[in-house]
Amino acid sequence: MVRWVSIFVLLLACSSYGGADTPVEDGTLVNGDFETPPSGGFTSDGGISDNADSIPGWKTNGTVELVEAGEKQGGMILIVPQGEHAVRLGNDAEISQEFKVEKGSLYSVTFSASRTCAQLESLNVSIPPASQNIDLQTLYSVQGSDTYAAAFQVEEEVVRVVFRNPGMEDDPTCGPIIDDIAVKKLFVPDKPKDNAVVNGDFEEGPWMFRNESLGVLLPTNLDEETSSLPGWIVESNRAVRYIDTYHFTVPEGKRAIELLSGKEGIISQMVETKPNKPYSLTFSLGHAGDACKQPLAVMAFAGDQAENIHYTPNSNSTFQTESVNFTAKAERTRVAFYSVYYNTRTDDMSSLCGPVIDDVRVQQSGSIKGGLGLGLLLVLGFQLLLISLV
């Protein structure tokens, strides 16, 4: 009976794409959490997959192993990011899944990953022909796993997402463990009339799991056209963290950015400006409520201006509004932020954290004041004209 149930679940999972006429919905891919049992059920030792169809919903190539939470390899406990099961990719091994999308759209892939025994561990994520290598060497959380996002512009109606371990270790099973794979179609928000910054409130971004308490890391990405954070790029060799109100303190709306790793975690955007006109960069600065060790400070850049701004804790508020005044030198001006310090959490002294920014705005200075001044002059002139006529 158990075997028949397993076979039924396998068929159901594998047929979920099955020539569907509609694009994939935002959320977890088919068996993206790897909790659907193979046809023979989960084995006690995970087992190494030689059959390309042995993991429901996925194609495999090379040494791909289903691992279980608490499983040991030598003296090391394997970290399963969520649930009871995940997959580990050995030397040059890969898993892939095909799904339908909206051609020409931007999609972000969210996934969790943990390191094992490889010395230089990384993961290649692709929706061919585009791909991105993600460095897993830095562990941002003491929990042993982190969640990442990578974005891709899709050129076909049916695409395949591929996760591959590019490493070659002495132990062929050494390699990253991945779990909780989801996709989300992204939209580039319209630029507000009174703000030159696109997605300055950070509300548009990658898929986030409700049970994911670590946020989503946005690794290096220098292409603003394919960013998991539309409008913004990560121009440094370390990631920044995308956070939400379910697990963190956010100044405005439901989402914000936490800056990590000092100068090694920079986000930036090129905004439209008018040369030789005065502007003001304003933003909310605060903490994430994640026990981050003080002090917290950001370096804020606006064109040729840069200011070191410290967050000053206030019992009545978790954030403060800051501004940087500058004169535009060109039709496009760079605004950027990074954390001044390398901060860790006080409760474990290891997990990386930092200041939070939100509600970023660039507005031309004096436009409102100048408009009121002109209006007042016109009124006074009209009154003087009436007096002279009388």
PyMOL commands that set and color helices and strands:
alter all, ss='L'
color gray80, all
select helices_A, chain A and resi 2-14+224-226+262-264+367-389
alter helices_A, ss='H'
color red, helices_A
select strands_A, chain A and resi 27-28+48-49+59-61+64-68+72-73+76-77+85-89+94-100+106-114+122-127+130-135+145-153+158-164+177-186+216-218+233-234+240-244+255-258+267-272+278-286+297-302+305-310+319-327+332-339+343-344+352-353+356-364
alter strands_A, ss='S'
color yellow, strands_A
deselect
rebuild
show_as cartoon
